[in-house]
Amino acid sequence: MNRQIITLIALCLFSLFCSTGRAEEYVWRFDRDADTFNWKALHATAEKTADGFSLVRQDDPFWFVSPQNLNISPQLSYAEFRLKAPETYLRGYLVVKTHDGRSWEEEFTLGLPDTYHVYRINIQKGNRTGSPIDAVAFTFGGVDRVSLDYLKIYKPSLYQLLGVYWGEFWIVPFASSTTVNFMETPLLGDYPFLAPLYVLLLVIAFCMGALRRPLTRRSVVKSLLLSCVAAGALFAVRMDYAWYMQWRADRSSLGQRSFDERIARAEGNGAYNFAQGLKKVLPPGSTIRIYAGILEGKVRYYLLPVKVSETAPYIAVFRDPAISYDPIKKLLSRDHEMVVRNIEMVKAFGKDGFLYKSLEAGHP
């Protein structure tokens, strides 16, 4: 009788943990034409290669947008997708739009370069109104190409959810862990690793105290000390793993590269390369004006010792969407208001950077 009860309990637990919970799910496999037909690439070109489906950047940021009116149930809590990119230290975003008009971004960090990685994001957290999902989109910036394998939106079973939490626990966010002075504490579900570690510490102390009979002050102190050592060892192993993964990312991304290439790759948004290109073109002793939006401070820094002046004859523009140039009228405008007139383009640095020179009298 006891054996039958134990067997029944075991079957119930097995059913609880191993049930798929996937009666409803949405899956797009981007290597199939039928699944990508209604998706739209914005500021990018969609390509089919031997390696799979890729988006090639034309401008930043570039998007890959799903069909509209998907009407996905808010009970489907997770988005899982697989992709690779030639860069690390950068971030991508999964944008979710719901039936009530709300939209939000879920951020993820690109893993090791040129390697497919699986990402899982809880999209239910941002859906505060519990409204059905109308559309999703990927958006990227600062990376030339992204290869997408699949996207799946589903509700994981308890067993699958534990697998998700376990996978998230070993994720190292490279974009924020970029110096030896800072490393993020990993998460277990919604809680920092330290929280369950404290619980584990108490459990170990209690178990060790229960095994030591009779219970004395010495046995209690010894149990607490040993439990602290055990918890500290677990924490050290996990954080050392993060250091190792950071070193691995640095070695893969920065190894066998020159000093300038390492700075440019770690900096990630092209400001360093743009500044170095300007230094090669500008005459010695010249001054320059800079329009680079939120990156202006970085460009100024990387240009040192070149002096910056509001009346300089040379004008540098880098990734500033407010700036436009009319080559016919030779005007440089900012938000449709003239900034400089009678100028000519000296050189274009790719799609994002430009150097102009004023032809007004008094300027060299």
N, C-alpha and C positions, 0 to 999 in steps of 0.2 A: 504493500500500500504506500509506504513511504517513498519507495522507488518510483511509483507511478506519479505521485505528487511532484517529486523533484523533476521528473521528465516533463510533466505538464508545464511547470514553471520555466524550465529551460526552453521549451518550445515557444512560450509566450515572450520570453526575453529575446529569443532569436528573431521572432517576427517583429518585435518592436524595433530592434536595432538594424535589421537587414531589410525592412520594407523599403521599397524604392521611393515612395512618396512622389512619383513622377507621373501621375495620371494626366497632368497637363504640363507641358513644357514647350518652349519655343526654341528652335535650333536653326541656325543659319550656318551652312558650310560654304565658305567663300571660294572653295575650289570648284564649286558647281555653278554653272551659269544661271540655273533657275533660282538659286538662293541669292545671287548678287544682282539680278536683273533690275529689281525695283529700288536698290540702294543707290544713293547719289554721292559722287565724289565732288567736293567743292574745294577749289584752289589746289587740286591734285589730279593726276592722271591715273586711272585704274589700269593695271597691266596684269596679264596672265603670263607667268613664266614657268619654267620647269620646276622651280622651287615652290610654286603656288601662286596665290593672289597677292598683289602688292599695290600700294599707293605711292606714287612718286610726286614729291612736293613741287608745286608751282609757285606758291606763295605761303606766307605764314599768317595766321594758323591755317591748317588745312583740315577738312572735315570728311567724314564718311557717315552719311545719314540714312537711317532705315526708312522703310515705307511708313506712311502716316496711318493713324486710326487702327493701331494694332489691337487695342482693347485688351491688354494683358492684365490678368487679375493681380491685384496688389498682394495676394497671398503668395505669389511667386517671388521669393525674397532675395534670391541670389542671381547675379550675372557672372557667368564663367566664360572666359575667352582665352585664346592662345595666339600669340603674336611674337614677332621679333623685329629688332631695329639695329642699325649699325652703330648706334650710340648708347652710352649709359650716362649716368648722372643727370638724366632728363626725366621729365614727367609727361604722362599722357592723361587724358580725361575721358571718362564715359559720361556723356550728358543724357539725362533722363527727363522726358517731358510727360506730364500726366494729363488726363482728360479735363481737369479743371483749370488748365492753363499754366500750372506751375512747372518750373524746370530747375534743375540743379546739377552740379558737377560732382562726380566721384573721381578722386585723384588716385593715380597709381604710378609707381616708379618703374621705369624701364630697367630690366635686368641686364645681365652680361650681354655684350654686343654680339650680333650675328648668331644668336642662339634662341630657339623658341622657348617661351616661358608661358605657363598657365597662370592666369590671374583670376581671383575670385573676389567679388565685391558685394557687400550687403546693400542692395538698393532699396530695401524696405525702410531703412533708418531715415533716409531723406524724404520719404513719402509720408509726411506728417498728416495729410488729410485722408490717406487711405484710398486715393482715387486710382482708377485703372490707368495703366501706362499706355500712352498714345504712340510714342516714338522714342528711339534711343539713337545716339550718335557717338562716334569716336572723334576726338580732336587732338591734334599734335602740333608742336612747334619746335623749330630748331633742329629737326632731323630730316634728312633728304628722302628717306624711303622707309616704309613700314609694311611688313608682310603679315597678313591676317590669315588665320587658319579657320577658326569657327567662333561663334558666339552662341551661348546657351543661357536662357533665362528659365529658372526652375525653382522648386521648393525642395531642399534637401531633406532626407530622412535624418533621424537622430544620429544614426551611424555615420552618414555622410557629413553631417554637421560637425561631428567630432573630428573627422578627417580634415575638414576645412580649418577648424581651429588649430589642429596640429600643424597643418601646412603654414598657416599665418604665423605661428609661433617661431618658425625657422626662417621667416622672411627677413632679410636685412635691407632696409631702405637706403640704397646707395646715395641718393641725391642729398639726403640730410647727413649721412654718416661720412662726411668728406674730410674730416681731420681726426687726428688721434685724440683730440681734446673733447670730442663729443660723440656719443653713440646712444641711439634711442633704446629705451627699455622695451623688450618684446611684449606682445599681448597674448593672453589666453582668452579667447572670446572677446568680451568687452572690457576685460580687466587687465591692468598691467601685471607683468610676471611677478612683481614683488608681492602683490596681494595674495595669490594662491601659495606663494612661497612661505609667507608668514603662517598660513593655515597648515601647510605641510610641516613647518617647523614645530608647531604645537602638537600635531598628530604624532610626529616622531618622538617628541619629548614625552607625550602621554604613554605611548606604547613602550618606550624604554623604561619609564617609571613603573608601569604595570608589571613588567617582566622582572623587575628588581624587588625581591621580597626579603626581608621586610622593608617598608618605605621609610627611608631616613633622610636627613638633610643632605648628607653626602651623596646618596643615590639620586636625589632630585637635582642637585647642582650638576652632577656628572651627566645626567640625562639632558639637561638644558644645554650644557656645553657641547656635547656630542651632536645634538640636534642642530645647533647653530653652525657647527663645522660642516655637517652634511648639507644644510641649506645653502651655506656659503659656497661649498664646492659645486653644487648644481648651478648656482648663479654665475660662478666664475667660468664654468664650462660653456654655458650659453653665451656669455659675453665674449669669451675667447673665440667662439665660433663666429661671432659677428666681426671681430677683428680679422679673422682669417678670410671671411668672405669679402671684407673691404680690401684686404691686400690682394685677393684674387681678382677683384674688379679692377684695381689700380694696375696690376700686372698685365691683365688682358687689354686694358684700354690705353695704358700709358707706356708699357714696356717697349723697348727698341724704338723710341721716338726721341726727337730732339727736344731741347728745352722749350722752344717756342711752340712746338706741336703739343707738348704736355699741357702748357698753360691754356692754349686754345681749346683743347679737348675737355679739360676740367671746367673751364669757364662756360663753354657750352652754347653761348648765344651769338658768337661771331664777332663780338666787340673787339677782342684782342687782335684777331686777324685783320680787321678793318683798320685799327689804329696802326698796326705795323705796316700795312699797305700804304697808308697816308704818309708815314715817315719816309718811305722810299721815293715818294713823288714830290713832296714839298721841298722847295728850295731851302738851303740853310739859312737860319735866322728868321724865317717867315712866321707869321701869326695866322691864327685860324679861328673861325666861328664854328660852333657845333650845334646841330639840331638832331638829337637822338632820342627824344622822348624820355622814357624811364631809364634808358641806358646811357644817358648823357654823362652821368658821373663816372661810369666805367670807362667810356671812351676818353674822357678828359685824363683820367688816371693813366691809362695805357699809352696816351700820347706824350706823357712827360719825357723830355724837358721842353717839348714844343709849347709855346705860350698861346693861351686862348684870349681873344679880345673881341668885344662886340663890334668893333669897327675894322676887323681884319679883312683883307682882300680875298682870302680863301674861305670857302664855306663847305663844311662837311655835313652830309645828311646820312643818317643811318637808322633804318627801321622806325622812322617817325611818320605815322600815317597822316598827321596833320599837315605835312609839307608836300607841296606839289610844284613841279617845274614845267613851265611853258617854253619849249625850245624855239617857238616862232617869235613870241614876244620877248623872249629872254628874261622872263620874270620868275622869281621864286616866291611862292605864296604860302602863308600859314593860315589854315582855316579860312581860305578865300580872301585873305587880306595880304597885300603886297609886303614882302619882307625886304627883298633886294631886287633891283632892276638892272638891266644891262649886264647880264652875266652869261658865261658860257660853261659848258661842262668840260672839265679837264679829264676825268676818268670815272668809269663805273666799276665798282668792285662787286661783281656778281649782280644779284637781283635786289640787294638790300642796302648797298652803300654807294654814295656818289660824292665826288669832289667837284666843286664849282669855283670859278674865279670871277671876281668883279672886274668889269672893264671901265668902271667910272674913273674920271681923272683923279690923279693923286694917289691911285693905287698902283703898285708895280705890276 
